[in-house]
């Protein structure tokens, strides 16, 4: 897989959507953080992952948080532009 082509395709698909954000909406995305309860849960799962103690259900949950985190990070980076 060509990472450059992947990034270009992602940008091409998401830039039009993100361009409709108002400056206030873009700032809200930039400032978004998970609430304390979610952060605590992710920390618990991260610790268990590092210790090799995740159940299959916990692993799926942890991977879901990781996937969401990557998506949010991309949105925040684009909103900063």
DAPELIN-V457704 format. One record per helix or strand. SS is the DSSP state (alpha for helix, beta for strand). FROM is the first residue (numbers start at 1). TO is the last residue. If there is no record, write none. Layout:
ss:SS from:FROM to:TO
ss:SS from:FROM to:TO
This chain:
ss:alpha from:3 to:18
ss:alpha from:23 to:30
ss:alpha from:36 to:50
ss:alpha from:56 to:80
